[in-house]
Amino acid sequence: MGTGISQTIYYAKNIKAATGNTVTLAFTTPARSPDVRILEYGGVDLMAPLDGASGNVGTGTTLDSGALATCTSGDLVVGGATVDGIVVASGPVFTTVAVTPNGLSVEHLAGAPIGTLDVTATQDMNGNWVMQAVVFKQSPAPPGVGVIISRQMALR
């Protein structure tokens, strides 16, 4: 689409919760405005946590990841937005869990029912956006999964 913004979601399964965990990022090309959001969740499947993913790009005030299927009752849905403006609201039934100083956000829905949903958000201006979402299956035993959402803007 040529918007000059991009976003990637990474996850690590079966991480060990600790106060001394370190995350190191290395960009293969210079990042004009890197913005990294790191979250840690417990209670997700240790062996195969990823249950689905979706993502879209667009222009406007309303962001939408596209249809996302939850296959297991109790799934954790995590959505990340990268925008030209500032994210001012999460979608219905979602909770904002992180907003960066640049106005980018992460939202989640813990305990999602089986079905199809879209992760949405609203930004404060008619600008470019990227919205991605991932679904993780729950597990009866922690530890869980680490999620990293990384934004890299292309040099213009």
C-alpha positions in Angstrom: 0.0 0.0 0.0 3.0 2.3 0.3 2.0 3.9 3.6 5.6 4.0 5.0 4.6 2.2 8.2 4.9 -1.5 9.1 4.4 -3.7 12.1 5.3 -7.3 13.0 4.1 -9.5 15.9 6.5 -12.1 17.3 5.8 -14.5 20.1 7.9 -16.9 22.1 6.3 -20.0 23.6 7.1 -21.6 27.0 9.0 -18.7 28.4 10.0 -18.5 32.1 8.6 -15.7 34.0 11.3 -13.7 35.8 12.2 -10.1 36.8 15.5 -10.3 34.9 14.3 -11.3 31.4 16.0 -9.4 28.6 14.7 -8.8 25.1 17.1 -7.7 22.4 16.0 -6.3 19.0 18.2 -5.8 16.0 16.8 -4.2 12.8 18.2 -5.2 9.5 17.7 -1.7 8.1 17.7 1.6 9.9 14.4 2.2 11.7 13.3 5.8 11.5 11.0 5.5 14.5 11.1 2.1 16.2 8.3 1.5 18.7 8.3 -1.8 20.6 5.6 -3.2 22.9 6.5 -6.2 25.0 3.9 -8.2 26.9 4.0 -11.4 28.9 1.0 -13.7 29.5 0.6 -16.8 31.5 -1.9 -19.7 31.1 -1.5 -20.3 27.3 -0.6 -23.6 25.6 3.1 -24.4 26.1 3.6 -26.5 23.0 1.5 -24.9 20.2 0.0 -21.6 21.6 -0.8 -19.9 18.3 -4.4 -20.5 17.3 -4.8 -17.9 14.5 -3.7 -14.6 13.1 -5.0 -11.8 10.9 -3.9 -8.3 9.8 -4.9 -5.4 7.5 -3.6 -2.0 6.4 -5.7 1.0 5.5 -6.3 4.7 5.7 -8.9 6.3 7.9 -9.9 6.6 11.5 -11.2 3.1 12.0 -8.7 0.2 12.2 -9.7 -3.4 11.6 -7.5 -6.5 11.7 -9.9 -8.5 9.5 -11.8 -11.6 10.5 -10.1 -13.8 13.1 -11.3 -17.2 14.1 -11.1 -18.4 17.7 -11.1 -22.2 17.7 -10.9 -22.9 21.4 -13.1 -21.5 24.1 -11.1 -19.2 26.5 -8.6 -18.1 23.8 -6.5 -15.0 24.4 -6.8 -12.5 21.6 -4.0 -9.8 21.3 -4.2 -6.9 18.8 -1.6 -4.3 18.0 -2.0 -1.1 16.1 0.5 1.1 14.3 -0.9 4.4 13.1 -0.1 7.8 11.7 -2.1 9.5 14.5 -2.8 8.4 18.1 -5.0 5.4 19.0 -7.8 6.8 21.2 -10.0 3.8 21.7 -10.0 0.0 21.6 -12.7 -2.0 19.9 -15.8 -3.2 21.7 -15.1 -6.0 24.3 -11.3 -5.3 24.1 -9.2 -3.8 26.9 -6.3 -1.4 26.1 -3.2 -2.9 27.8 -0.5 -0.6 26.5 -0.2 2.8 24.8 3.3 4.0 23.7 4.4 7.6 23.9 3.9 7.7 20.1 0.2 6.8 20.5 0.4 3.2 19.3 -1.5 0.6 21.2 -2.0 -3.0 22.2 -5.4 -4.4 23.3 -6.5 -7.8 24.4 -9.5 -10.0 25.1 -8.9 -12.8 27.6 -11.4 -15.7 27.5 -12.8 -15.2 24.0 -15.6 -17.5 23.0 -15.3 -19.8 20.0 -16.3 -17.9 16.8 -15.1 -15.1 14.5 -14.3 -11.6 15.5 -12.4 -8.5 14.3 -10.0 -6.6 16.4 -10.7 -2.9 15.9 -9.5 0.5 17.2 -9.9 4.2 16.5 -7.2 6.7 15.8 -7.6 10.5 16.2 -7.0 11.4 12.5 -7.7 10.2 9.0 -4.3 8.6 8.5 -2.6 5.3 7.6 -2.7 2.3 9.9 -1.7 -1.3 10.4 -3.8 -3.5 12.6 -2.8 -7.1 13.5 -4.2 -9.7 15.8 -3.1 -13.1 17.1 -5.0 -15.7 19.0 -3.4 -18.0 21.7 -4.9 -21.2 23.1 -5.2 -21.5 26.8 -3.5 -24.1 28.8 -4.1 -25.3 32.4 -0.5 -24.7 33.4 1.7 -21.5 33.2 4.2 -20.2 32.1 2.8 -18.7 28.9 3.8 -16.8 25.9 5.8 -13.6 25.3 4.4 -11.2 22.7 6.5 -8.6 20.9 4.9 -6.1 18.6 7.4 -4.1 16.6 6.9 -1.1 14.4 9.4 0.0 11.8 8.8 3.0 9.6 10.4 3.0 6.2 12.7 6.0 5.4 10.9 8.3 3.0 
